[in-house]
Amino acid sequence: MSANAYSPDGSAPARGAFAAPGADGAVEATLTIPGSKSLTNRELVLAAIAEGPSRISTPLPSEDSNRMIESLRALGVGIEAAAGESEFGDDLIVTPAPLTGGTVDCGQAGTVMRFVAPLAGLATGEVLVTAHENALHRPMGQMIKALRDLRVDIDDGGNWSLPFTVMGHGQIRGGELEIDASTSSQFVSGLLLAAPRFDVGLHLRHTGARLPSIPHIEMTVETLARRGVHVEKPSPGEWIVPPVPPRAKNVHVEPDLSNAAPFLAAAVLTGGSVTITDWPPHSTQPGAHLTDILQRFGARTSRRGGALTVTGGSTINGVDLDLSAVSELTPTLVGIAMFADEPSTFHGIGHIRGHETDRIAALARNVTALGGRAEELDDGIRIIPAPLHGGTWKAFHDHRIATTGALVGLRVPDVVVDEIGATAKTLPQFSQLWSRMLAGE
């Protein structure tokens, strides 16, 4: 990656404690956000098993995408940087190769552990799949079970979790498979992404009572279709993937709309106006729903010249929202709800207890630490607005919890995020972009 892979000015991402700056008044800014992490990692996987080399333009340079790059390289895939037009980093040239054994360190990246595990079954040789100690708790049992049902040889020491070793034999037959993906839609996406290289493809059925983050699965299906792999969907929770090698393709990665969330929320909290450039007219990213969600809080949204502008209103409404399809937006929305005129309830998000941290518990703890009121629910969280004071906002090694602390600091003096470096997972440029926004650039 180039020298400017981690921030707009070429510097390293900010680390350590972050004294969240307050907003002197209404925030007015126009910003460009780096590429989507979810799309970057999906495109990397498909390029790795495509029929020829691909170029990925404007990928997201971050810890998660770097983990995916290094994991695919460990399996024998060629990935090289090439000069591109993005201010945030280089383009990537991906050259497929027969997959081989190696060690895959997933760091804290859920997409890496869920997307690379099926690829390991296609490798020839042993593949050790491990992760940072803070991520070893993340659910993997259903993926291990699914791969075993596909006759992939896995040694997990009987723990149904990371780390585990896949004894790859160079092929997976595929066929019919059932999985309970209630804890993560990434199980479905990981299997769908690898399935074009299964001998007979894959007929996958979800058996759980609920399926979270459906937009991410739709993103996977759309990404496959762009490479010539057309997934049939006979019924909800059912997918049929043909054994068709993905096409080699040059692709452009759209901005990460979920990473844009705290910046747009800043307009809501300060009664200001924030514009994000290059907002796609159609997107399967969960962040695409922000236009509707922020209107529920009382903000106004408008589109012009390919950009989205959010303007805060005179008041902030309380809301009652089912976030099951867009759960990654929960921390930002909680940050807005802390300043609403009425209580807000967010539900359909019980599965986010298994993310980088237990996000529901982490949010509740931080809200109460600043004098607010939060009630943990079986499947969500309720925020009751109350007078707030400064204090430490703990990131809990979670990028979205960290950015929420910065958001709250716009309205509450003396808020300190204890580890702003957590944002490097998906947006190492966060601190610089936050400064740009407050400077009105």
C-alpha positions as CSV (number, residue, x, y, z in Angstrom):
1,M,0.0,0.0,0.0
2,S,1.2,3.6,-0.6
3,A,2.3,6.0,2.1
4,N,-1.1,7.6,2.2
5,A,-2.9,4.4,2.8
6,Y,-3.9,5.3,6.3
7,S,-4.9,8.9,6.3
8,P,-5.5,11.8,3.9
9,D,-2.3,13.6,4.8
10,G,-0.1,10.5,4.8
11,S,0.3,10.3,8.6
12,A,-0.4,7.2,10.7
13,P,-3.9,6.8,12.2
14,A,-4.4,8.5,15.6
15,R,-3.9,6.2,18.6
16,G,-4.5,6.4,22.3
17,A,-6.9,8.7,24.2
18,F,-8.8,11.2,22.1
19,A,-10.2,14.4,23.7
20,A,-13.4,14.7,21.7
21,P,-13.6,18.3,20.4
22,G,-16.9,20.1,20.9
23,A,-18.8,21.9,18.2
24,D,-18.8,25.7,18.5
25,G,-22.0,25.8,16.5
26,A,-23.7,24.2,13.6
27,V,-21.3,22.0,11.7
28,E,-21.1,22.8,8.0
29,A,-18.9,20.6,5.8
30,T,-18.5,18.6,2.7
31,L,-16.5,15.3,2.9
32,T,-15.4,12.4,0.8
33,I,-15.4,9.0,2.6
34,P,-13.1,6.1,1.7
35,G,-14.4,2.9,0.0
36,S,-16.7,0.4,1.6
37,K,-15.0,-2.2,3.8
38,S,-17.8,-4.8,3.1
39,L,-17.5,-4.3,-0.7
40,T,-13.7,-4.2,-0.6
41,N,-13.4,-7.6,1.2
42,R,-16.1,-9.2,-1.0
43,E,-14.3,-8.0,-4.2
44,L,-11.0,-9.3,-2.9
45,V,-12.4,-12.8,-2.3
46,L,-14.1,-13.0,-5.7
47,A,-11.0,-11.6,-7.4
48,A,-8.9,-14.3,-5.6
49,I,-11.0,-17.1,-7.2
50,A,-11.8,-15.4,-10.5
51,E,-10.7,-16.8,-13.9
52,G,-8.1,-14.1,-14.4
53,P,-6.5,-10.9,-12.8
54,S,-8.8,-8.1,-11.6
55,R,-8.2,-4.5,-10.6
56,I,-10.0,-3.1,-7.6
57,S,-10.2,0.7,-7.7
58,T,-10.7,2.9,-4.6
59,P,-10.6,0.0,-2.1
60,L,-10.7,0.8,1.6
61,P,-7.3,0.9,3.2
62,S,-7.9,-0.2,6.8
63,E,-6.9,-2.9,9.3
64,D,-9.8,-5.2,8.2
65,S,-9.0,-4.9,4.5
66,N,-5.3,-5.3,5.1
67,R,-6.1,-8.5,7.1
68,M,-8.0,-9.8,4.1
69,I,-5.1,-9.0,1.7
70,E,-2.6,-10.7,3.9
71,S,-4.8,-13.7,4.4
72,L,-5.3,-14.2,0.7
73,R,-1.6,-13.8,0.1
74,A,-1.0,-16.4,2.7
75,L,-3.1,-18.8,0.6
76,G,-1.0,-18.0,-2.5
77,V,-3.0,-15.2,-4.2
78,G,-1.0,-12.4,-5.8
79,I,-2.1,-8.9,-4.6
80,E,-0.1,-5.9,-5.5
81,A,-0.7,-2.1,-5.2
82,A,-1.1,0.1,-8.2
83,A,-1.3,3.9,-8.4
84,G,-5.0,5.0,-8.4
85,E,-7.0,8.2,-8.2
86,S,-8.1,8.0,-4.6
87,E,-6.6,10.3,-2.0
88,F,-6.8,7.5,0.6
89,G,-4.6,4.8,-1.0
90,D,-3.7,2.7,-4.0
91,D,-5.8,0.5,-6.3
92,L,-5.2,-3.3,-6.0
93,I,-4.2,-5.8,-8.7
94,V,-5.4,-9.3,-7.7
95,T,-3.9,-12.3,-9.6
96,P,-5.5,-15.7,-8.8
97,A,-3.4,-18.8,-8.2
98,P,-4.0,-22.3,-6.9
99,L,-4.7,-21.9,-3.2
100,T,-2.1,-23.4,-0.8
101,G,-1.8,-24.0,2.9
102,G,-0.6,-21.3,5.3
103,T,-1.6,-19.3,8.4
104,V,-4.5,-16.9,8.3
105,D,-4.5,-14.3,11.0
106,C,-8.0,-12.6,10.9
107,G,-7.1,-10.0,13.5
108,Q,-10.5,-8.7,14.6
109,A,-12.1,-8.9,11.2
110,G,-15.3,-10.9,11.1
111,T,-15.4,-10.8,7.3
112,V,-12.0,-12.4,7.1
113,M,-12.7,-15.3,9.5
114,R,-16.1,-16.0,7.9
115,F,-15.1,-15.4,4.2
116,V,-11.6,-17.1,4.3
117,A,-12.7,-20.3,6.2
118,P,-14.5,-21.8,3.1
119,L,-11.6,-20.8,0.9
120,A,-9.3,-22.8,3.1
121,G,-11.3,-25.9,2.2
122,L,-10.4,-25.2,-1.5
123,A,-6.7,-25.0,-0.7
124,T,-4.2,-27.8,-0.9
125,G,-2.6,-28.3,2.5
126,E,-3.2,-27.2,6.1
127,V,-4.6,-23.8,6.8
128,L,-4.5,-22.5,10.3
129,V,-7.2,-19.9,10.9
130,T,-6.7,-17.8,14.0
131,A,-7.4,-14.2,15.2
132,H,-6.5,-11.6,17.7
133,E,-7.2,-12.7,21.3
134,N,-10.0,-10.1,21.5
135,A,-11.8,-11.8,18.6
136,L,-11.5,-15.4,19.5
137,H,-14.9,-15.2,21.1
138,R,-16.7,-14.3,17.9
139,P,-19.2,-16.9,16.7
140,M,-17.7,-19.5,14.3
141,G,-19.4,-22.7,15.3
142,Q,-22.0,-22.6,12.6
143,M,-19.4,-22.1,9.9
144,I,-17.3,-25.0,11.3
145,K,-20.4,-27.2,11.3
146,A,-21.4,-26.1,7.7
147,L,-18.0,-26.9,6.4
148,R,-18.0,-30.3,8.1
149,D,-21.4,-31.0,6.5
150,L,-19.7,-30.3,3.2
151,R,-17.0,-32.9,4.2
152,V,-14.3,-30.4,4.8
153,D,-11.7,-31.8,7.3
154,I,-11.4,-29.3,10.3
155,D,-9.6,-29.7,13.6
156,D,-10.9,-27.2,16.2
157,G,-9.9,-29.1,19.3
158,G,-13.6,-29.7,20.1
159,N,-14.2,-26.0,20.8
160,W,-16.3,-25.0,17.8
161,S,-14.3,-21.8,17.7
162,L,-11.1,-20.1,16.6
163,P,-8.4,-21.1,16.2
164,F,-8.9,-24.1,14.0
165,T,-7.0,-25.9,11.3
166,V,-8.5,-26.8,7.9
167,M,-6.9,-29.8,6.1
168,G,-7.6,-28.6,2.5
169,H,-7.8,-31.1,-0.3
170,G,-8.0,-28.7,-3.2
171,Q,-11.8,-29.0,-3.7
172,I,-15.2,-29.0,-2.1
173,R,-18.0,-30.9,-3.7
174,G,-20.8,-28.6,-2.5
175,G,-24.4,-29.6,-3.0
176,E,-27.2,-29.0,-0.5
177,L,-26.5,-27.4,2.9
178,E,-28.4,-26.0,5.8
179,I,-27.1,-23.4,8.3
180,D,-28.4,-21.4,11.2
181,A,-27.0,-17.9,10.5
182,S,-29.0,-16.2,13.3
183,T,-25.8,-14.9,14.8
184,S,-24.2,-13.5,11.7
185,S,-25.2,-13.1,8.0
186,Q,-21.5,-13.4,7.3
187,F,-21.8,-17.2,7.5
188,V,-24.1,-17.0,4.5
189,S,-22.0,-14.5,2.6
190,G,-18.8,-16.5,3.1
191,L,-20.3,-19.7,1.8
192,L,-22.0,-17.9,-1.2
193,L,-18.7,-16.2,-2.2
194,A,-16.7,-19.5,-2.2
195,A,-19.5,-21.6,-3.8
196,P,-18.8,-20.8,-7.5
197,R,-15.6,-22.9,-7.0
198,F,-17.4,-25.9,-5.5
199,D,-17.6,-28.9,-7.8
200,V,-21.4,-28.8,-8.1
201,G,-22.1,-25.3,-6.7
202,L,-24.2,-24.8,-3.5
203,H,-27.9,-25.0,-2.5
204,L,-27.9,-23.2,0.8
205,R,-30.9,-22.9,3.2
206,H,-31.0,-20.8,6.4
207,T,-32.8,-22.7,9.2
208,G,-32.8,-20.1,12.0
209,A,-35.8,-18.1,13.2
210,R,-34.3,-14.9,12.0
211,L,-31.6,-13.7,9.6
212,P,-29.8,-10.4,10.6
213,S,-28.2,-7.9,8.2
214,I,-30.0,-9.0,5.1
215,P,-28.6,-6.1,3.0
216,H,-25.2,-7.6,3.4
217,I,-26.4,-10.8,1.9
218,E,-28.0,-8.9,-0.9
219,M,-24.7,-7.1,-1.4
220,T,-23.0,-10.5,-1.7
221,V,-25.5,-11.7,-4.3
222,E,-25.1,-8.5,-6.3
223,T,-21.3,-8.6,-6.2
224,L,-21.4,-12.2,-7.5
225,A,-23.8,-11.2,-10.3
226,R,-21.4,-8.4,-11.4
227,R,-18.9,-11.2,-12.0
228,G,-21.3,-13.4,-14.0
229,V,-22.4,-15.7,-11.1
230,H,-26.1,-15.4,-10.9
231,V,-27.6,-16.7,-7.6
232,E,-31.1,-18.0,-7.6
233,K,-33.3,-17.2,-4.6
234,P,-36.3,-19.6,-4.7
235,S,-37.6,-18.4,-1.4
236,P,-36.5,-16.2,1.6
237,G,-33.5,-17.7,3.2
238,E,-32.6,-20.0,0.3
239,W,-29.9,-19.5,-2.3
240,I,-28.6,-21.6,-5.3
241,V,-25.1,-20.8,-6.6
242,P,-24.0,-22.4,-9.9
243,P,-20.5,-23.7,-10.3
244,V,-19.4,-20.9,-12.6
245,P,-16.0,-19.3,-12.0
246,P,-16.2,-15.5,-11.3
247,R,-15.2,-13.3,-14.2
248,A,-12.0,-11.3,-14.0
249,K,-13.1,-7.7,-13.8
250,N,-12.1,-4.2,-13.0
251,V,-14.3,-2.8,-10.3
252,H,-14.8,0.4,-8.4
253,V,-15.6,0.4,-4.7
254,E,-18.3,2.9,-3.6
255,P,-17.8,4.9,-0.4
256,D,-18.5,3.2,2.9
257,L,-21.9,4.5,3.8
258,S,-21.9,3.2,7.4
259,N,-18.5,5.0,8.0
260,A,-20.3,8.1,6.8
261,A,-22.9,7.7,9.6
262,P,-21.2,9.6,12.5
263,F,-20.4,12.6,10.1
264,L,-24.0,12.8,9.0
265,A,-25.2,12.4,12.6
266,A,-23.0,15.4,13.5
267,A,-25.3,17.5,11.4
268,V,-28.3,16.2,13.3
269,L,-26.7,16.9,16.7
270,T,-25.6,20.4,15.9
271,G,-28.4,21.6,13.6
272,G,-25.8,21.9,10.9
273,S,-25.4,20.5,7.4
274,V,-23.0,17.8,6.2
275,T,-22.6,16.7,2.6
276,I,-21.0,13.3,1.6
277,T,-19.8,13.2,-2.0
278,D,-20.2,10.3,-4.4
279,W,-23.2,8.9,-2.6
280,P,-24.4,6.1,-4.8
281,P,-27.9,6.3,-6.3
282,H,-28.4,2.6,-5.5
283,S,-26.6,0.6,-2.9
284,T,-27.0,-2.6,-0.9
285,Q,-25.0,-1.2,1.9
286,P,-26.9,-0.9,5.2
287,G,-25.8,2.8,5.4
288,A,-28.0,3.5,2.4
289,H,-30.9,3.4,4.9
290,L,-29.5,6.5,6.7
291,T,-31.6,8.9,4.6
292,D,-34.8,7.4,5.9
293,I,-33.6,6.8,9.4
294,L,-32.2,10.3,10.0
295,Q,-35.5,11.8,8.7
296,R,-37.2,9.9,11.5
297,F,-35.0,11.8,14.0
298,G,-36.2,15.1,12.4
299,A,-33.4,15.8,10.0
300,R,-33.8,16.8,6.3
301,T,-32.0,15.0,3.5
302,S,-31.4,16.0,-0.1
303,R,-29.6,14.6,-3.1
304,R,-27.8,16.8,-5.7
305,G,-25.0,16.2,-8.1
306,G,-24.3,12.7,-6.8
307,A,-23.9,13.9,-3.2
308,L,-26.1,13.4,-0.1
309,T,-26.7,16.3,2.3
310,V,-28.2,15.9,5.8
311,T,-29.4,19.0,7.6
312,G,-30.3,18.9,11.3
313,G,-33.7,20.2,12.5
314,S,-34.5,22.4,15.5
315,T,-35.4,19.4,17.6
316,I,-34.4,15.7,17.7
317,N,-37.2,13.2,17.8
318,G,-37.3,10.0,19.8
319,V,-37.7,6.9,17.6
320,D,-38.7,3.3,17.8
321,L,-36.7,1.3,15.2
322,D,-36.2,-2.3,14.2
323,L,-32.5,-2.3,13.2
324,S,-32.2,-6.0,12.3
325,A,-31.3,-5.2,8.7
326,V,-28.9,-2.3,9.6
327,S,-27.5,-3.3,13.0
328,E,-24.1,-1.8,12.4
329,L,-25.7,1.7,12.5
330,T,-26.8,1.1,16.1
331,P,-23.9,2.9,17.9
332,T,-24.3,6.0,15.9
333,L,-28.1,6.1,16.3
334,V,-27.7,5.6,20.1
335,G,-25.4,8.7,20.0
336,I,-28.2,10.7,18.4
337,A,-30.9,9.3,20.7
338,M,-29.0,10.6,23.8
339,F,-30.0,14.1,22.8
340,A,-33.5,13.5,21.6
341,D,-36.6,15.1,23.1
342,E,-38.1,11.7,24.0
343,P,-36.9,8.1,24.7
344,S,-35.8,5.9,21.8
345,T,-35.9,2.1,21.5
346,F,-33.8,0.1,19.1
347,H,-34.6,-3.6,18.7
348,G,-33.9,-6.6,16.4
349,I,-30.2,-6.3,17.3
350,G,-29.5,-9.0,19.9
351,H,-26.8,-10.5,17.5
352,I,-24.6,-7.4,18.0
353,R,-23.6,-8.8,21.4
354,G,-21.3,-11.0,19.4
355,H,-19.5,-8.3,17.5
356,E,-16.1,-6.8,18.3
357,T,-17.6,-6.4,21.8
358,D,-21.0,-6.8,23.3
359,R,-22.2,-3.6,21.7
360,I,-25.4,-3.4,23.6
361,A,-23.7,-3.7,27.0
362,A,-20.9,-1.4,25.9
363,L,-23.3,1.3,24.8
364,A,-25.3,1.1,27.9
365,R,-22.2,1.3,30.1
366,N,-20.9,4.4,28.3
367,V,-24.2,6.2,28.3
368,T,-24.7,5.7,32.0
369,A,-21.0,6.7,32.7
370,L,-21.8,10.1,31.3
371,G,-25.0,10.5,33.3
372,G,-27.5,9.2,30.8
373,R,-30.0,6.4,31.1
374,A,-29.9,3.2,29.1
375,E,-31.8,0.0,29.5
376,E,-30.5,-3.2,28.0
377,L,-33.3,-5.2,26.4
378,D,-33.3,-8.9,25.3
379,D,-33.1,-7.9,21.7
380,G,-32.0,-4.2,21.8
381,I,-31.5,-1.1,23.9
382,R,-33.7,1.8,25.1
383,I,-32.2,5.3,25.6
384,I,-33.9,7.8,27.9
385,P,-32.4,11.3,27.4
386,A,-31.0,12.9,30.5
387,P,-28.5,15.7,31.4
388,L,-25.0,14.5,30.5
389,H,-21.5,15.3,31.8
390,G,-18.0,14.7,30.6
391,G,-16.0,11.5,31.3
392,T,-14.3,8.6,29.7
393,W,-16.0,6.9,26.8
394,K,-14.6,3.4,26.5
395,A,-14.1,2.0,22.9
396,F,-13.9,-1.6,24.0
397,H,-11.7,-2.3,21.0
398,D,-14.7,-1.5,18.8
399,H,-14.4,1.0,15.9
400,R,-18.1,2.0,15.9
401,I,-18.2,2.5,19.7
402,A,-15.2,4.8,19.4
403,T,-16.7,7.0,16.7
404,T,-19.9,7.3,18.8
405,G,-17.8,8.7,21.6
406,A,-16.5,11.4,19.3
407,L,-20.0,12.2,18.2
408,V,-21.3,12.6,21.8
409,G,-18.3,14.9,22.5
410,L,-19.7,17.4,20.0
411,R,-22.4,18.3,22.6
412,V,-20.9,17.2,25.9
413,P,-17.6,18.9,27.1
414,D,-14.7,16.9,28.4
415,V,-15.6,13.6,26.7
416,V,-12.4,11.4,26.2
417,V,-12.5,8.3,24.0
418,D,-10.0,6.0,25.6
419,E,-8.7,4.4,22.4
420,I,-9.5,6.2,19.2
421,G,-7.1,3.8,17.4
422,A,-10.0,1.3,17.4
423,T,-11.3,3.2,14.4
424,A,-8.3,1.9,12.3
425,K,-10.3,-1.3,11.9
426,T,-12.4,0.2,9.2
427,L,-11.6,4.0,9.1
428,P,-8.0,4.8,10.1
429,Q,-8.7,8.3,8.6
430,F,-11.4,9.0,11.1
431,S,-9.6,11.6,13.3
432,Q,-8.3,13.6,10.3
433,L,-11.8,13.6,8.6
434,W,-13.4,14.6,11.9
435,S,-11.0,17.5,12.2
436,R,-11.8,18.5,8.5
437,M,-15.5,18.4,9.3
438,L,-15.2,20.7,12.4
439,A,-12.9,23.0,10.4
440,G,-15.7,23.4,7.8
441,E,-13.6,22.0,5.0
